[in-house]
């Protein structure tokens, strides 16, 4: 079996399992692993994978180099454990990954005014309100996007996330208190779009809520990116 054939079998398995990051893995294979594609698995040597990792670390960055190395390791492990290819070993096993610095960082006090000024000037109301509600509630991205008006109680100033959506260990509903600022955002959306169905309805005809938090970037979105704002909390973490 060649490396490309192994990759094809692995893609089929990933699709069957619904692997969410498959598209990124396919991009990394297409862009960085074509040198191995036609080689037989038994001909791929540990030193060439190590060299590839080192080269990518310099040219494309340590983080991407690690993702490519992890992909190679996963592919060979798949061949060994799932396909049970006789005599196959993993030449990438045990190769040292680059040390990665944490991507989380705080907004510094001097950045806060610029951040909220840029957010207030955002022309895309969905982007502006999504970011604001994420910051004000600390909820998961998926929960904010799937928020419904039925879950919102403006008078009680609460948002009740049903258990299945909350993904809590006890599968209980979670009640999120809403600040005055969050209430103002929701009231404005209710006045503009009505208070039925999804708070962030999708643009298609499927009747679903917005599926992603990355609408087309307006100029102001790029200013938000330039500030480099990325909340430290895992629940607030959102790449603008």
mmCIF file of the C-alpha atoms, coordinates in Angstrom:
data_MODEL
# 
_entry.id   MODEL 
# 
loop_
_atom_site.group_PDB 
_atom_site.id 
_atom_site.type_symbol 
_atom_site.label_atom_id 
_atom_site.label_alt_id 
_atom_site.label_comp_id 
_atom_site.label_asym_id 
_atom_site.label_entity_id 
_atom_site.label_seq_id 
_atom_site.pdbx_PDB_ins_code 
_atom_site.Cartn_x 
_atom_site.Cartn_y 
_atom_site.Cartn_z 
_atom_site.occupancy 
_atom_site.B_iso_or_equiv 
_atom_site.pdbx_formal_charge 
_atom_site.auth_seq_id 
_atom_site.auth_comp_id 
_atom_site.auth_asym_id 
_atom_site.auth_atom_id 
_atom_site.pdbx_PDB_model_num 
ATOM 1   C CA . UNK A 1 1   ? 0.000   0.000  0.000  1.00 0.00 ? 1   UNK A CA 1 
ATOM 2   C CA . UNK A 1 2   ? 1.182   3.505  -0.796 1.00 0.00 ? 2   UNK A CA 1 
ATOM 3   C CA . UNK A 1 3   ? 0.907   6.474  1.524  1.00 0.00 ? 3   UNK A CA 1 
ATOM 4   C CA . UNK A 1 4   ? -1.819  8.025  -0.662 1.00 0.00 ? 4   UNK A CA 1 
ATOM 5   C CA . UNK A 1 5   ? -3.837  4.794  -0.535 1.00 0.00 ? 5   UNK A CA 1 
ATOM 6   C CA . UNK A 1 6   ? -3.525  4.745  3.234  1.00 0.00 ? 6   UNK A CA 1 
ATOM 7   C CA . UNK A 1 7   ? -4.698  8.335  3.375  1.00 0.00 ? 7   UNK A CA 1 
ATOM 8   C CA . UNK A 1 8   ? -7.746  7.527  1.216  1.00 0.00 ? 8   UNK A CA 1 
ATOM 9   C CA . UNK A 1 9   ? -8.747  4.692  3.535  1.00 0.00 ? 9   UNK A CA 1 
ATOM 10  C CA . UNK A 1 10  ? -8.253  6.951  6.555  1.00 0.00 ? 10  UNK A CA 1 
ATOM 11  C CA . UNK A 1 11  ? -10.439 9.683  5.019  1.00 0.00 ? 11  UNK A CA 1 
ATOM 12  C CA . UNK A 1 12  ? -13.256 7.159  4.494  1.00 0.00 ? 12  UNK A CA 1 
ATOM 13  C CA . UNK A 1 13  ? -13.031 6.124  8.133  1.00 0.00 ? 13  UNK A CA 1 
ATOM 14  C CA . UNK A 1 14  ? -12.969 9.742  9.336  1.00 0.00 ? 14  UNK A CA 1 
ATOM 15  C CA . UNK A 1 15  ? -16.056 10.619 7.279  1.00 0.00 ? 15  UNK A CA 1 
ATOM 16  C CA . UNK A 1 16  ? -17.881 7.634  8.742  1.00 0.00 ? 16  UNK A CA 1 
ATOM 17  C CA . UNK A 1 17  ? -16.992 8.836  12.236 1.00 0.00 ? 17  UNK A CA 1 
ATOM 18  C CA . UNK A 1 18  ? -17.840 12.464 11.470 1.00 0.00 ? 18  UNK A CA 1 
ATOM 19  C CA . UNK A 1 19  ? -14.372 13.836 12.238 1.00 0.00 ? 19  UNK A CA 1 
ATOM 20  C CA . UNK A 1 20  ? -14.778 17.612 12.459 1.00 0.00 ? 20  UNK A CA 1 
ATOM 21  C CA . UNK A 1 21  ? -11.210 18.588 11.593 1.00 0.00 ? 21  UNK A CA 1 
ATOM 22  C CA . UNK A 1 22  ? -10.988 16.374 8.509  1.00 0.00 ? 22  UNK A CA 1 
ATOM 23  C CA . UNK A 1 23  ? -10.910 19.286 6.066  1.00 0.00 ? 23  UNK A CA 1 
ATOM 24  C CA . UNK A 1 24  ? -7.838  20.723 7.796  1.00 0.00 ? 24  UNK A CA 1 
ATOM 25  C CA . UNK A 1 25  ? -6.137  17.326 7.667  1.00 0.00 ? 25  UNK A CA 1 
ATOM 26  C CA . UNK A 1 26  ? -6.920  17.040 3.962  1.00 0.00 ? 26  UNK A CA 1 
ATOM 27  C CA . UNK A 1 27  ? -5.423  20.480 3.357  1.00 0.00 ? 27  UNK A CA 1 
ATOM 28  C CA . UNK A 1 28  ? -2.262  19.546 5.255  1.00 0.00 ? 28  UNK A CA 1 
ATOM 29  C CA . UNK A 1 29  ? -1.959  16.324 3.254  1.00 0.00 ? 29  UNK A CA 1 
ATOM 30  C CA . UNK A 1 30  ? -2.462  18.132 -0.053 1.00 0.00 ? 30  UNK A CA 1 
ATOM 31  C CA . UNK A 1 31  ? -0.051  20.961 0.751  1.00 0.00 ? 31  UNK A CA 1 
ATOM 32  C CA . UNK A 1 32  ? 2.697   19.260 2.749  1.00 0.00 ? 32  UNK A CA 1 
ATOM 33  C CA . UNK A 1 33  ? 2.683   15.475 2.286  1.00 0.00 ? 33  UNK A CA 1 
ATOM 34  C CA . UNK A 1 34  ? 2.747   15.014 -1.472 1.00 0.00 ? 34  UNK A CA 1 
ATOM 35  C CA . UNK A 1 35  ? 6.389   13.987 -1.247 1.00 0.00 ? 35  UNK A CA 1 
ATOM 36  C CA . UNK A 1 36  ? 5.268   10.814 0.529  1.00 0.00 ? 36  UNK A CA 1 
ATOM 37  C CA . UNK A 1 37  ? 2.109   10.185 -1.482 1.00 0.00 ? 37  UNK A CA 1 
ATOM 38  C CA . UNK A 1 38  ? 3.474   7.684  -4.029 1.00 0.00 ? 38  UNK A CA 1 
ATOM 39  C CA . UNK A 1 39  ? 5.843   5.916  -1.681 1.00 0.00 ? 39  UNK A CA 1 
ATOM 40  C CA . UNK A 1 40  ? 5.145   2.478  -0.314 1.00 0.00 ? 40  UNK A CA 1 
ATOM 41  C CA . UNK A 1 41  ? 4.574   2.570  3.421  1.00 0.00 ? 41  UNK A CA 1 
ATOM 42  C CA . UNK A 1 42  ? 7.511   0.238  4.009  1.00 0.00 ? 42  UNK A CA 1 
ATOM 43  C CA . UNK A 1 43  ? 9.837   2.643  2.167  1.00 0.00 ? 43  UNK A CA 1 
ATOM 44  C CA . UNK A 1 44  ? 9.056   5.707  4.296  1.00 0.00 ? 44  UNK A CA 1 
ATOM 45  C CA . UNK A 1 45  ? 11.911  6.308  6.705  1.00 0.00 ? 45  UNK A CA 1 
ATOM 46  C CA . UNK A 1 46  ? 11.932  7.942  10.089 1.00 0.00 ? 46  UNK A CA 1 
ATOM 47  C CA . UNK A 1 47  ? 14.657  10.409 9.119  1.00 0.00 ? 47  UNK A CA 1 
ATOM 48  C CA . UNK A 1 48  ? 12.672  11.838 6.174  1.00 0.00 ? 48  UNK A CA 1 
ATOM 49  C CA . UNK A 1 49  ? 9.649   12.477 8.391  1.00 0.00 ? 49  UNK A CA 1 
ATOM 50  C CA . UNK A 1 50  ? 11.909  14.142 10.962 1.00 0.00 ? 50  UNK A CA 1 
ATOM 51  C CA . UNK A 1 51  ? 13.457  16.274 8.212  1.00 0.00 ? 51  UNK A CA 1 
ATOM 52  C CA . UNK A 1 52  ? 10.019  17.230 6.909  1.00 0.00 ? 52  UNK A CA 1 
ATOM 53  C CA . UNK A 1 53  ? 8.969   18.306 10.403 1.00 0.00 ? 53  UNK A CA 1 
ATOM 54  C CA . UNK A 1 54  ? 12.102  20.411 10.835 1.00 0.00 ? 54  UNK A CA 1 
ATOM 55  C CA . UNK A 1 55  ? 11.686  22.054 7.423  1.00 0.00 ? 55  UNK A CA 1 
ATOM 56  C CA . UNK A 1 56  ? 8.038   22.922 8.058  1.00 0.00 ? 56  UNK A CA 1 
ATOM 57  C CA . UNK A 1 57  ? 8.928   24.288 11.487 1.00 0.00 ? 57  UNK A CA 1 
ATOM 58  C CA . UNK A 1 58  ? 11.181  26.868 9.838  1.00 0.00 ? 58  UNK A CA 1 
ATOM 59  C CA . UNK A 1 59  ? 9.143   27.639 6.709  1.00 0.00 ? 59  UNK A CA 1 
ATOM 60  C CA . UNK A 1 60  ? 5.568   27.341 7.940  1.00 0.00 ? 60  UNK A CA 1 
ATOM 61  C CA . UNK A 1 61  ? 5.746   27.610 11.708 1.00 0.00 ? 61  UNK A CA 1 
ATOM 62  C CA . UNK A 1 62  ? 6.027   25.254 14.639 1.00 0.00 ? 62  UNK A CA 1 
ATOM 63  C CA . UNK A 1 63  ? 2.288   24.816 15.122 1.00 0.00 ? 63  UNK A CA 1 
ATOM 64  C CA . UNK A 1 64  ? 1.598   23.696 11.538 1.00 0.00 ? 64  UNK A CA 1 
ATOM 65  C CA . UNK A 1 65  ? 4.655   21.430 11.555 1.00 0.00 ? 65  UNK A CA 1 
ATOM 66  C CA . UNK A 1 66  ? 3.276   19.699 14.644 1.00 0.00 ? 66  UNK A CA 1 
ATOM 67  C CA . UNK A 1 67  ? -0.131  19.212 13.017 1.00 0.00 ? 67  UNK A CA 1 
ATOM 68  C CA . UNK A 1 68  ? 1.465   17.602 9.960  1.00 0.00 ? 68  UNK A CA 1 
ATOM 69  C CA . UNK A 1 69  ? 3.599   15.311 12.116 1.00 0.00 ? 69  UNK A CA 1 
ATOM 70  C CA . UNK A 1 70  ? 0.546   14.353 14.173 1.00 0.00 ? 70  UNK A CA 1 
ATOM 71  C CA . UNK A 1 71  ? -1.295  13.534 10.943 1.00 0.00 ? 71  UNK A CA 1 
ATOM 72  C CA . UNK A 1 72  ? 1.494   11.229 9.769  1.00 0.00 ? 72  UNK A CA 1 
ATOM 73  C CA . UNK A 1 73  ? 1.526   9.496  13.158 1.00 0.00 ? 73  UNK A CA 1 
ATOM 74  C CA . UNK A 1 74  ? -2.261  9.073  13.047 1.00 0.00 ? 74  UNK A CA 1 
ATOM 75  C CA . UNK A 1 75  ? -2.177  7.630  9.530  1.00 0.00 ? 75  UNK A CA 1 
ATOM 76  C CA . UNK A 1 76  ? 0.390   4.980  10.369 1.00 0.00 ? 76  UNK A CA 1 
ATOM 77  C CA . UNK A 1 77  ? -1.419  4.109  13.604 1.00 0.00 ? 77  UNK A CA 1 
ATOM 78  C CA . UNK A 1 78  ? -4.594  3.691  11.570 1.00 0.00 ? 78  UNK A CA 1 
ATOM 79  C CA . UNK A 1 79  ? -2.781  1.327  9.217  1.00 0.00 ? 79  UNK A CA 1 
ATOM 80  C CA . UNK A 1 80  ? -1.460  -0.698 12.125 1.00 0.00 ? 80  UNK A CA 1 
ATOM 81  C CA . UNK A 1 81  ? -4.470  -0.801 14.452 1.00 0.00 ? 81  UNK A CA 1 
ATOM 82  C CA . UNK A 1 82  ? -7.468  -0.531 12.116 1.00 0.00 ? 82  UNK A CA 1 
ATOM 83  C CA . UNK A 1 83  ? -6.311  -1.933 8.783  1.00 0.00 ? 83  UNK A CA 1 
ATOM 84  C CA . UNK A 1 84  ? -4.008  -4.416 10.505 1.00 0.00 ? 84  UNK A CA 1 
ATOM 85  C CA . UNK A 1 85  ? -1.373  -4.179 7.768  1.00 0.00 ? 85  UNK A CA 1 
ATOM 86  C CA . UNK A 1 86  ? 1.121   -7.016 8.377  1.00 0.00 ? 86  UNK A CA 1 
ATOM 87  C CA . UNK A 1 87  ? 4.570   -5.940 9.552  1.00 0.00 ? 87  UNK A CA 1 
ATOM 88  C CA . UNK A 1 88  ? 3.793   -2.208 9.422  1.00 0.00 ? 88  UNK A CA 1 
ATOM 89  C CA . UNK A 1 89  ? 5.531   0.006  11.974 1.00 0.00 ? 89  UNK A CA 1 
ATOM 90  C CA . UNK A 1 90  ? 5.102   3.710  12.619 1.00 0.00 ? 90  UNK A CA 1 
ATOM 91  C CA . UNK A 1 91  ? 8.260   5.600  11.543 1.00 0.00 ? 91  UNK A CA 1 
ATOM 92  C CA . UNK A 1 92  ? 6.868   8.808  13.061 1.00 0.00 ? 92  UNK A CA 1 
ATOM 93  C CA . UNK A 1 93  ? 6.260   7.309  16.495 1.00 0.00 ? 93  UNK A CA 1 
ATOM 94  C CA . UNK A 1 94  ? 8.069   9.139  19.267 1.00 0.00 ? 94  UNK A CA 1 
ATOM 95  C CA . UNK A 1 95  ? 9.334   12.024 17.130 1.00 0.00 ? 95  UNK A CA 1 
ATOM 96  C CA . UNK A 1 96  ? 9.487   15.108 19.291 1.00 0.00 ? 96  UNK A CA 1 
ATOM 97  C CA . UNK A 1 97  ? 6.941   17.817 18.688 1.00 0.00 ? 97  UNK A CA 1 
ATOM 98  C CA . UNK A 1 98  ? 7.797   21.500 18.811 1.00 0.00 ? 98  UNK A CA 1 
ATOM 99  C CA . UNK A 1 99  ? 6.972   23.286 22.011 1.00 0.00 ? 99  UNK A CA 1 
ATOM 100 C CA . UNK A 1 100 ? 3.875   25.419 21.435 1.00 0.00 ? 100 UNK A CA 1 
ATOM 101 C CA . UNK A 1 101 ? 3.179   28.615 23.293 1.00 0.00 ? 101 UNK A CA 1 
ATOM 102 C CA . UNK A 1 102 ? -0.316  29.093 24.659 1.00 0.00 ? 102 UNK A CA 1 
ATOM 103 C CA . UNK A 1 103 ? -2.616  30.943 22.267 1.00 0.00 ? 103 UNK A CA 1 
ATOM 104 C CA . UNK A 1 104 ? -4.761  32.353 25.047 1.00 0.00 ? 104 UNK A CA 1 
ATOM 105 C CA . UNK A 1 105 ? -4.165  35.907 26.102 1.00 0.00 ? 105 UNK A CA 1 
ATOM 106 C CA . UNK A 1 106 ? -5.983  38.680 27.943 1.00 0.00 ? 106 UNK A CA 1 
ATOM 107 C CA . UNK A 1 107 ? -7.190  41.983 26.692 1.00 0.00 ? 107 UNK A CA 1 
ATOM 108 C CA . UNK A 1 108 ? -4.996  44.545 28.411 1.00 0.00 ? 108 UNK A CA 1 
ATOM 109 C CA . UNK A 1 109 ? -6.700  47.555 30.020 1.00 0.00 ? 109 UNK A CA 1 
ATOM 110 C CA . UNK A 1 110 ? -5.363  49.938 27.377 1.00 0.00 ? 110 UNK A CA 1 
ATOM 111 C CA . UNK A 1 111 ? -6.842  47.703 24.634 1.00 0.00 ? 111 UNK A CA 1 
ATOM 112 C CA . UNK A 1 112 ? -10.356 47.560 26.064 1.00 0.00 ? 112 UNK A CA 1 
ATOM 113 C CA . UNK A 1 113 ? -11.562 50.972 24.811 1.00 0.00 ? 113 UNK A CA 1 
ATOM 114 C CA . UNK A 1 114 ? -10.292 50.252 21.284 1.00 0.00 ? 114 UNK A CA 1 
ATOM 115 C CA . UNK A 1 115 ? -11.878 46.816 21.295 1.00 0.00 ? 115 UNK A CA 1 
ATOM 116 C CA . UNK A 1 116 ? -15.336 48.034 22.306 1.00 0.00 ? 116 UNK A CA 1 
ATOM 117 C CA . UNK A 1 117 ? -15.078 51.044 20.013 1.00 0.00 ? 117 UNK A CA 1 
ATOM 118 C CA . UNK A 1 118 ? -14.375 48.733 17.085 1.00 0.00 ? 118 UNK A CA 1 
ATOM 119 C CA . UNK A 1 119 ? -17.130 46.352 18.188 1.00 0.00 ? 119 UNK A CA 1 
ATOM 120 C CA . UNK A 1 120 ? -19.692 49.169 18.455 1.00 0.00 ? 120 UNK A CA 1 
ATOM 121 C CA . UNK A 1 121 ? -18.761 50.361 14.942 1.00 0.00 ? 121 UNK A CA 1 
ATOM 122 C CA . UNK A 1 122 ? -19.128 46.876 13.430 1.00 0.00 ? 122 UNK A CA 1 
ATOM 123 C CA . UNK A 1 123 ? -21.491 47.071 10.456 1.00 0.00 ? 123 UNK A CA 1 
ATOM 124 C CA . UNK A 1 124 ? -22.475 43.391 10.604 1.00 0.00 ? 124 UNK A CA 1 
ATOM 125 C CA . UNK A 1 125 ? -25.069 43.222 13.415 1.00 0.00 ? 125 UNK A CA 1 
ATOM 126 C CA . UNK A 1 126 ? -24.834 39.436 13.749 1.00 0.00 ? 126 UNK A CA 1 
ATOM 127 C CA . UNK A 1 127 ? -21.067 39.554 14.249 1.00 0.00 ? 127 UNK A CA 1 
ATOM 128 C CA . UNK A 1 128 ? -21.310 42.469 16.680 1.00 0.00 ? 128 UNK A CA 1 
ATOM 129 C CA . UNK A 1 129 ? -24.101 40.950 18.776 1.00 0.00 ? 129 UNK A CA 1 
ATOM 130 C CA . UNK A 1 130 ? -22.601 37.458 18.725 1.00 0.00 ? 130 UNK A CA 1 
ATOM 131 C CA . UNK A 1 131 ? -19.250 38.683 20.070 1.00 0.00 ? 131 UNK A CA 1 
ATOM 132 C CA . UNK A 1 132 ? -20.939 40.870 22.681 1.00 0.00 ? 132 UNK A CA 1 
ATOM 133 C CA . UNK A 1 133 ? -23.253 38.124 23.959 1.00 0.00 ? 133 UNK A CA 1 
ATOM 134 C CA . UNK A 1 134 ? -20.361 35.657 24.061 1.00 0.00 ? 134 UNK A CA 1 
ATOM 135 C CA . UNK A 1 135 ? -18.372 38.044 26.228 1.00 0.00 ? 135 UNK A CA 1 
ATOM 136 C CA . UNK A 1 136 ? -21.317 38.945 28.467 1.00 0.00 ? 136 UNK A CA 1 
ATOM 137 C CA . UNK A 1 137 ? -22.559 35.385 29.078 1.00 0.00 ? 137 UNK A CA 1 
ATOM 138 C CA . UNK A 1 138 ? -19.363 33.296 28.905 1.00 0.00 ? 138 UNK A CA 1 
ATOM 139 C CA . UNK A 1 139 ? -21.337 30.613 27.048 1.00 0.00 ? 139 UNK A CA 1 
ATOM 140 C CA . UNK A 1 140 ? -20.037 28.170 24.479 1.00 0.00 ? 140 UNK A CA 1 
ATOM 141 C CA . UNK A 1 141 ? -19.941 29.322 20.870 1.00 0.00 ? 141 UNK A CA 1 
ATOM 142 C CA . UNK A 1 142 ? -22.410 26.601 19.820 1.00 0.00 ? 142 UNK A CA 1 
ATOM 143 C CA . UNK A 1 143 ? -24.864 27.609 22.541 1.00 0.00 ? 143 UNK A CA 1 
ATOM 144 C CA . UNK A 1 144 ? -24.794 31.299 21.622 1.00 0.00 ? 144 UNK A CA 1 
ATOM 145 C CA . UNK A 1 145 ? -25.336 30.503 17.938 1.00 0.00 ? 145 UNK A CA 1 
ATOM 146 C CA . UNK A 1 146 ? -28.200 28.114 18.773 1.00 0.00 ? 146 UNK A CA 1 
ATOM 147 C CA . UNK A 1 147 ? -29.874 30.504 21.238 1.00 0.00 ? 147 UNK A CA 1 
ATOM 148 C CA . UNK A 1 148 ? -33.662 30.706 20.812 1.00 0.00 ? 148 UNK A CA 1 
ATOM 149 C CA . UNK A 1 149 ? -36.112 33.322 22.020 1.00 0.00 ? 149 UNK A CA 1 
ATOM 150 C CA . UNK A 1 150 ? -38.000 30.600 23.866 1.00 0.00 ? 150 UNK A CA 1 
ATOM 151 C CA . UNK A 1 151 ? -34.930 30.173 26.100 1.00 0.00 ? 151 UNK A CA 1 
ATOM 152 C CA . UNK A 1 152 ? -34.769 33.889 26.893 1.00 0.00 ? 152 UNK A CA 1 
ATOM 153 C CA . UNK A 1 153 ? -36.791 35.463 29.711 1.00 0.00 ? 153 UNK A CA 1 
ATOM 154 C CA . UNK A 1 154 ? -36.238 39.206 29.486 1.00 0.00 ? 154 UNK A CA 1 
ATOM 155 C CA . UNK A 1 155 ? -38.281 40.045 32.583 1.00 0.00 ? 155 UNK A CA 1 
ATOM 156 C CA . UNK A 1 156 ? -36.409 37.544 34.759 1.00 0.00 ? 156 UNK A CA 1 
ATOM 157 C CA . UNK A 1 157 ? -33.174 38.450 32.975 1.00 0.00 ? 157 UNK A CA 1 
ATOM 158 C CA . UNK A 1 158 ? -32.235 34.810 32.389 1.00 0.00 ? 158 UNK A CA 1 
ATOM 159 C CA . UNK A 1 159 ? -31.257 32.493 29.550 1.00 0.00 ? 159 UNK A CA 1 
ATOM 160 C CA . UNK A 1 160 ? -32.048 28.816 30.143 1.00 0.00 ? 160 UNK A CA 1 
ATOM 161 C CA . UNK A 1 161 ? -29.924 26.461 28.046 1.00 0.00 ? 161 UNK A CA 1 
ATOM 162 C CA . UNK A 1 162 ? -31.633 23.024 27.778 1.00 0.00 ? 162 UNK A CA 1 
ATOM 163 C CA . UNK A 1 163 ? -29.618 20.072 29.021 1.00 0.00 ? 163 UNK A CA 1 
ATOM 164 C CA . UNK A 1 164 ? -28.910 18.452 25.616 1.00 0.00 ? 164 UNK A CA 1 
ATOM 165 C CA . UNK A 1 165 ? -27.597 21.770 24.271 1.00 0.00 ? 165 UNK A CA 1 
ATOM 166 C CA . UNK A 1 166 ? -25.730 22.676 27.447 1.00 0.00 ? 166 UNK A CA 1 
ATOM 167 C CA . UNK A 1 167 ? -23.645 19.468 27.280 1.00 0.00 ? 167 UNK A CA 1 
ATOM 168 C CA . UNK A 1 168 ? -23.448 19.456 31.067 1.00 0.00 ? 168 UNK A CA 1 
ATOM 169 C CA . UNK A 1 169 ? -22.225 16.291 32.789 1.00 0.00 ? 169 UNK A CA 1 
ATOM 170 C CA . UNK A 1 170 ? -25.486 15.918 34.708 1.00 0.00 ? 170 UNK A CA 1 
ATOM 171 C CA . UNK A 1 171 ? -27.488 16.728 31.548 1.00 0.00 ? 171 UNK A CA 1 
ATOM 172 C CA . UNK A 1 172 ? -29.373 19.391 33.479 1.00 0.00 ? 172 UNK A CA 1 
ATOM 173 C CA . UNK A 1 173 ? -30.446 22.716 32.064 1.00 0.00 ? 173 UNK A CA 1 
ATOM 174 C CA . UNK A 1 174 ? -28.195 25.679 32.780 1.00 0.00 ? 174 UNK A CA 1 
ATOM 175 C CA . UNK A 1 175 ? -29.625 29.056 33.717 1.00 0.00 ? 175 UNK A CA 1 
ATOM 176 C CA . UNK A 1 176 ? -27.394 31.957 32.693 1.00 0.00 ? 176 UNK A CA 1 
ATOM 177 C CA . UNK A 1 177 ? -28.067 35.326 34.358 1.00 0.00 ? 177 UNK A CA 1 
ATOM 178 C CA . UNK A 1 178 ? -28.227 38.178 31.862 1.00 0.00 ? 178 UNK A CA 1 
ATOM 179 C CA . UNK A 1 179 ? -26.598 41.505 32.590 1.00 0.00 ? 179 UNK A CA 1 
ATOM 180 C CA . UNK A 1 180 ? -28.167 44.814 31.667 1.00 0.00 ? 180 UNK A CA 1 
ATOM 181 C CA . UNK A 1 181 ? -25.843 45.063 28.667 1.00 0.00 ? 181 UNK A CA 1 
ATOM 182 C CA . UNK A 1 182 ? -26.876 41.588 27.458 1.00 0.00 ? 182 UNK A CA 1 
ATOM 183 C CA . UNK A 1 183 ? -30.566 42.484 27.849 1.00 0.00 ? 183 UNK A CA 1 
ATOM 184 C CA . UNK A 1 184 ? -30.015 45.621 25.756 1.00 0.00 ? 184 UNK A CA 1 
ATOM 185 C CA . UNK A 1 185 ? -28.429 43.575 22.951 1.00 0.00 ? 185 UNK A CA 1 
ATOM 186 C CA . UNK A 1 186 ? -31.301 41.084 22.976 1.00 0.00 ? 186 UNK A CA 1 
ATOM 187 C CA . UNK A 1 187 ? -33.985 43.774 23.101 1.00 0.00 ? 187 UNK A CA 1 
ATOM 188 C CA . UNK A 1 188 ? -32.426 45.511 20.114 1.00 0.00 ? 188 UNK A CA 1 
ATOM 189 C CA . UNK A 1 189 ? -32.407 42.232 18.156 1.00 0.00 ? 189 UNK A CA 1 
ATOM 190 C CA . UNK A 1 190 ? -36.011 41.545 19.141 1.00 0.00 ? 190 UNK A CA 1 
ATOM 191 C CA . UNK A 1 191 ? -37.113 44.979 17.915 1.00 0.00 ? 191 UNK A CA 1 
ATOM 192 C CA . UNK A 1 192 ? -35.196 44.595 14.651 1.00 0.00 ? 192 UNK A CA 1 
ATOM 193 C CA . UNK A 1 193 ? -35.987 40.973 13.782 1.00 0.00 ? 193 UNK A CA 1 
ATOM 194 C CA . UNK A 1 194 ? -38.811 39.866 16.051 1.00 0.00 ? 194 UNK A CA 1 
ATOM 195 C CA . UNK A 1 195 ? -38.624 37.617 19.108 1.00 0.00 ? 195 UNK A CA 1 
ATOM 196 C CA . UNK A 1 196 ? -39.498 34.240 17.611 1.00 0.00 ? 196 UNK A CA 1 
ATOM 197 C CA . UNK A 1 197 ? -37.337 31.312 16.576 1.00 0.00 ? 197 UNK A CA 1 
ATOM 198 C CA . UNK A 1 198 ? -33.569 31.679 16.555 1.00 0.00 ? 198 UNK A CA 1 
ATOM 199 C CA . UNK A 1 199 ? -31.824 34.711 17.998 1.00 0.00 ? 199 UNK A CA 1 
ATOM 200 C CA . UNK A 1 200 ? -29.225 34.267 15.227 1.00 0.00 ? 200 UNK A CA 1 
ATOM 201 C CA . UNK A 1 201 ? -31.223 32.787 12.314 1.00 0.00 ? 201 UNK A CA 1 
ATOM 202 C CA . UNK A 1 202 ? -29.336 31.397 9.340  1.00 0.00 ? 202 UNK A CA 1 
ATOM 203 C CA . UNK A 1 203 ? -29.425 33.072 5.963  1.00 0.00 ? 203 UNK A CA 1 
ATOM 204 C CA . UNK A 1 204 ? -30.529 29.974 4.053  1.00 0.00 ? 204 UNK A CA 1 
ATOM 205 C CA . UNK A 1 205 ? -33.938 28.402 3.543  1.00 0.00 ? 205 UNK A CA 1 
ATOM 206 C CA . UNK A 1 206 ? -33.290 25.457 5.874  1.00 0.00 ? 206 UNK A CA 1 
ATOM 207 C CA . UNK A 1 207 ? -34.740 27.253 8.880  1.00 0.00 ? 207 UNK A CA 1 
ATOM 208 C CA . UNK A 1 208 ? -31.604 26.537 10.876 1.00 0.00 ? 208 UNK A CA 1 
ATOM 209 C CA . UNK A 1 209 ? -29.663 28.962 13.041 1.00 0.00 ? 209 UNK A CA 1 
ATOM 210 C CA . UNK A 1 210 ? -26.392 30.489 11.891 1.00 0.00 ? 210 UNK A CA 1 
ATOM 211 C CA . UNK A 1 211 ? -23.871 27.659 11.630 1.00 0.00 ? 211 UNK A CA 1 
ATOM 212 C CA . UNK A 1 212 ? -20.656 29.646 11.999 1.00 0.00 ? 212 UNK A CA 1 
ATOM 213 C CA . UNK A 1 213 ? -19.414 32.677 13.870 1.00 0.00 ? 213 UNK A CA 1 
ATOM 214 C CA . UNK A 1 214 ? -17.416 33.966 10.927 1.00 0.00 ? 214 UNK A CA 1 
ATOM 215 C CA . UNK A 1 215 ? -19.551 35.983 8.552  1.00 0.00 ? 215 UNK A CA 1 
ATOM 216 C CA . UNK A 1 216 ? -17.654 37.768 5.745  1.00 0.00 ? 216 UNK A CA 1 
ATOM 217 C CA . UNK A 1 217 ? -15.122 40.068 7.335  1.00 0.00 ? 217 UNK A CA 1 
ATOM 218 C CA . UNK A 1 218 ? -15.946 43.725 7.070  1.00 0.00 ? 218 UNK A CA 1 
ATOM 219 C CA . UNK A 1 219 ? -13.194 46.287 7.479  1.00 0.00 ? 219 UNK A CA 1 
ATOM 220 C CA . UNK A 1 220 ? -14.095 46.701 11.118 1.00 0.00 ? 220 UNK A CA 1 
ATOM 221 C CA . UNK A 1 221 ? -13.830 42.946 11.761 1.00 0.00 ? 221 UNK A CA 1 
ATOM 222 C CA . UNK A 1 222 ? -10.222 43.196 10.614 1.00 0.00 ? 222 UNK A CA 1 
ATOM 223 C CA . UNK A 1 223 ? -9.674  45.975 13.133 1.00 0.00 ? 223 UNK A CA 1 
ATOM 224 C CA . UNK A 1 224 ? -10.931 43.634 15.834 1.00 0.00 ? 224 UNK A CA 1 
ATOM 225 C CA . UNK A 1 225 ? -8.445  41.049 14.608 1.00 0.00 ? 225 UNK A CA 1 
ATOM 226 C CA . UNK A 1 226 ? -5.658  43.610 14.600 1.00 0.00 ? 226 UNK A CA 1 
ATOM 227 C CA . UNK A 1 227 ? -6.236  44.306 18.275 1.00 0.00 ? 227 UNK A CA 1 
ATOM 228 C CA . UNK A 1 228 ? -5.535  40.623 18.838 1.00 0.00 ? 228 UNK A CA 1 
ATOM 229 C CA . UNK A 1 229 ? -8.368  40.211 21.303 1.00 0.00 ? 229 UNK A CA 1 
ATOM 230 C CA . UNK A 1 230 ? -8.852  36.637 22.434 1.00 0.00 ? 230 UNK A CA 1 
ATOM 231 C CA . UNK A 1 231 ? -10.537 35.999 25.824 1.00 0.00 ? 231 UNK A CA 1 
ATOM 232 C CA . UNK A 1 232 ? -8.588  33.794 28.176 1.00 0.00 ? 232 UNK A CA 1 
ATOM 233 C CA . UNK A 1 233 ? -11.482 31.595 29.283 1.00 0.00 ? 233 UNK A CA 1 
ATOM 234 C CA . UNK A 1 234 ? -12.004 28.470 27.217 1.00 0.00 ? 234 UNK A CA 1 
ATOM 235 C CA . UNK A 1 235 ? -15.668 29.273 26.886 1.00 0.00 ? 235 UNK A CA 1 
ATOM 236 C CA . UNK A 1 236 ? -14.924 32.767 25.674 1.00 0.00 ? 236 UNK A CA 1 
ATOM 237 C CA . UNK A 1 237 ? -12.151 31.728 23.340 1.00 0.00 ? 237 UNK A CA 1 
ATOM 238 C CA . UNK A 1 238 ? -13.165 32.803 19.852 1.00 0.00 ? 238 UNK A CA 1 
ATOM 239 C CA . UNK A 1 239 ? -10.934 33.558 16.900 1.00 0.00 ? 239 UNK A CA 1 
ATOM 240 C CA . UNK A 1 240 ? -12.055 36.725 15.234 1.00 0.00 ? 240 UNK A CA 1 
# 
